[in-house]
Amino acid sequence: VYALPQFQTFAASNGAPASATFLSVLGQDYRMEYSLDLQADPVTWWQADSETGTGGYVTLTDTNAVDAKRYYRIVAP
Protein backbone atom coordinates (compact mmCIF):
# COMPACT_ATOMS: atom_id res chain seq x y z
CA VAL A 1 0.00 0.00 0.00
CA TYR A 2 1.37 3.38 -1.02
CA ALA A 3 0.40 6.72 0.41
CA LEU A 4 -1.62 8.99 -1.86
CA PRO A 5 0.37 11.76 -3.57
CA GLN A 6 0.27 15.04 -1.66
CA PHE A 7 -0.18 17.64 -4.36
CA GLN A 8 1.54 20.96 -4.10
CA THR A 9 0.26 22.35 -7.43
CA PHE A 10 -1.79 21.30 -10.42
CA ALA A 11 -1.98 23.83 -13.23
CA ALA A 12 -3.69 23.74 -16.58
CA SER A 13 -4.42 26.89 -18.53
CA ASN A 14 -5.24 27.79 -22.09
CA GLY A 15 -2.09 27.75 -24.21
CA ALA A 16 0.26 26.57 -21.45
CA PRO A 17 1.39 23.04 -20.59
CA ALA A 18 -0.52 21.26 -17.81
CA SER A 19 1.65 20.25 -14.88
CA ALA A 20 1.29 18.63 -11.47
CA THR A 21 3.83 18.87 -8.64
CA PHE A 22 3.44 16.52 -5.70
CA LEU A 23 5.30 14.75 -2.91
CA SER A 24 6.23 11.29 -4.14
CA VAL A 25 7.09 7.94 -2.62
CA LEU A 26 10.63 6.72 -3.33
CA GLY A 27 10.59 4.16 -6.16
CA GLN A 28 6.86 4.50 -6.94
CA ASP A 29 5.99 5.08 -10.61
CA TYR A 30 3.61 7.93 -11.49
CA ARG A 31 1.91 8.79 -14.78
CA MET A 32 0.05 11.87 -15.97
CA GLU A 33 -2.66 10.74 -18.38
CA TYR A 34 -5.22 12.64 -20.41
CA SER A 35 -8.52 11.93 -22.10
CA LEU A 36 -10.33 13.91 -24.76
CA ASP A 37 -13.82 12.63 -23.90
CA LEU A 38 -14.94 11.70 -20.39
CA GLN A 39 -18.36 10.64 -21.68
CA ALA A 40 -16.95 7.88 -23.90
CA ASP A 41 -17.67 4.29 -22.88
CA PRO A 42 -15.05 3.24 -22.05
CA VAL A 43 -13.01 6.39 -21.44
CA THR A 44 -9.67 6.23 -23.27
CA TRP A 45 -6.56 7.56 -21.47
CA TRP A 46 -3.21 8.40 -23.10
CA GLN A 47 0.07 8.94 -21.28
CA ALA A 48 1.43 12.50 -21.26
CA ASP A 49 4.38 12.07 -18.87
CA SER A 50 5.81 9.67 -16.29
CA GLU A 51 8.31 9.80 -13.47
CA THR A 52 9.62 7.53 -10.72
CA GLY A 53 9.24 8.93 -7.21
CA THR A 54 12.31 10.30 -5.46
CA GLY A 55 10.79 10.63 -2.00
CA GLY A 56 10.66 14.39 -2.65
CA TYR A 57 8.59 16.54 -4.96
CA VAL A 58 8.27 15.48 -8.61
CA THR A 59 6.62 17.33 -11.49
CA LEU A 60 4.72 15.73 -14.36
CA THR A 61 4.11 17.95 -17.39
CA ASP A 62 2.14 17.59 -20.62
CA THR A 63 4.29 19.55 -23.06
CA ASN A 64 2.31 18.47 -26.12
CA ALA A 65 -1.21 19.69 -25.27
CA VAL A 66 -2.30 20.37 -28.86
CA ASP A 67 -5.98 19.46 -28.40
CA ALA A 68 -8.62 22.09 -27.63
CA LYS A 69 -9.55 20.37 -24.35
CA ARG A 70 -7.87 17.66 -22.28
CA TYR A 71 -8.92 16.04 -19.01
CA TYR A 72 -6.07 14.90 -16.74
CA ARG A 73 -5.47 12.35 -14.03
CA ILE A 74 -2.43 11.18 -12.10
CA VAL A 75 -1.98 7.41 -11.84
CA ALA A 76 0.24 5.48 -9.44
CA PRO A 77 0.01 1.93 -10.83
RODO-2510 file (C-alpha; in nm, 4 decimals, decimal comma):
residues 77
     n   res          X          Y          Z
     1     v     0,0000     0,0000     0,0000
     2     y     0,1372     0,3385    -0,1025
     3     a     0,0404     0,6722     0,0414
     4     l    -0,1625     0,8988    -0,1856
     5     p     0,0365     1,1759    -0,3566
     6     q     0,0269     1,5037    -0,1658
     7     f    -0,0184     1,7643    -0,4363
     8     q     0,1545     2,0961    -0,4100
     9     t     0,0263     2,2346    -0,7428
    10     f    -0,1789     2,1297    -1,0420
    11     a    -0,1977     2,3829    -1,3226
    12     a    -0,3688     2,3744    -1,6584
    13     s    -0,4422     2,6890    -1,8527
    14     n    -0,5245     2,7790    -2,2091
    15     g    -0,2093     2,7747    -2,4213
    16     a     0,0259     2,6572    -2,1450
    17     p     0,1386     2,3042    -2,0590
    18     a    -0,0516     2,1260    -1,7815
    19     s     0,1655     2,0250    -1,4875
    20     a     0,1293     1,8627    -1,1473
    21     t     0,3832     1,8866    -0,8642
    22     f     0,3443     1,6524    -0,5696
    23     l     0,5300     1,4754    -0,2906
    24     s     0,6227     1,1286    -0,4144
    25     v     0,7088     0,7937    -0,2618
    26     l     1,0632     0,6720    -0,3332
    27     g     1,0593     0,4164    -0,6162
    28     q     0,6858     0,4498    -0,6935
    29     d     0,5994     0,5084    -1,0606
    30     y     0,3606     0,7928    -1,1487
    31     r     0,1911     0,8794    -1,4776
    32     m     0,0048     1,1867    -1,5973
    33     e    -0,2660     1,0737    -1,8382
    34     y    -0,5215     1,2644    -2,0406
    35     s    -0,8523     1,1930    -2,2096
    36     l    -1,0334     1,3912    -2,4755
    37     d    -1,3821     1,2630    -2,3895
    38     l    -1,4945     1,1696    -2,0387
    39     q    -1,8359     1,0637    -2,1680
    40     a    -1,6948     0,7876    -2,3900
    41     d    -1,7669     0,4293    -2,2875
    42     p    -1,5048     0,3238    -2,2054
    43     v    -1,3006     0,6392    -2,1437
    44     t    -0,9669     0,6230    -2,3275
    45     w    -0,6561     0,7555    -2,1470
    46     w    -0,3207     0,8402    -2,3095
    47     q     0,0066     0,8938    -2,1277
    48     a     0,1426     1,2498    -2,1261
    49     d     0,4384     1,2068    -1,8869
    50     s     0,5813     0,9667    -1,6295
    51     e     0,8311     0,9803    -1,3466
    52     t     0,9621     0,7531    -1,0715
    53     g     0,9243     0,8929    -0,7209
    54     t     1,2306     1,0296    -0,5460
    55     g     1,0794     1,0633    -0,1998
    56     g     1,0663     1,4391    -0,2649
    57     y     0,8589     1,6542    -0,4962
    58     v     0,8273     1,5482    -0,8606
    59     t     0,6622     1,7327    -1,1487
    60     l     0,4719     1,5727    -1,4361
    61     t     0,4111     1,7946    -1,7395
    62     d     0,2135     1,7594    -2,0623
    63     t     0,4289     1,9555    -2,3057
    64     n     0,2310     1,8472    -2,6119
    65     a    -0,1210     1,9691    -2,5271
    66     v    -0,2303     2,0373    -2,8855
    67     d    -0,5980     1,9460    -2,8400
    68     a    -0,8619     2,2087    -2,7631
    69     k    -0,9553     2,0368    -2,4348
    70     r    -0,7870     1,7656    -2,2285
    71     y    -0,8918     1,6041    -1,9014
    72     y    -0,6070     1,4904    -1,6736
    73     r    -0,5473     1,2350    -1,4035
    74     i    -0,2425     1,1183    -1,2098
    75     v    -0,1981     0,7407    -1,1842
    76     a     0,0241     0,5484    -0,9444
    77     p     0,0009     0,1925    -1,0831
***
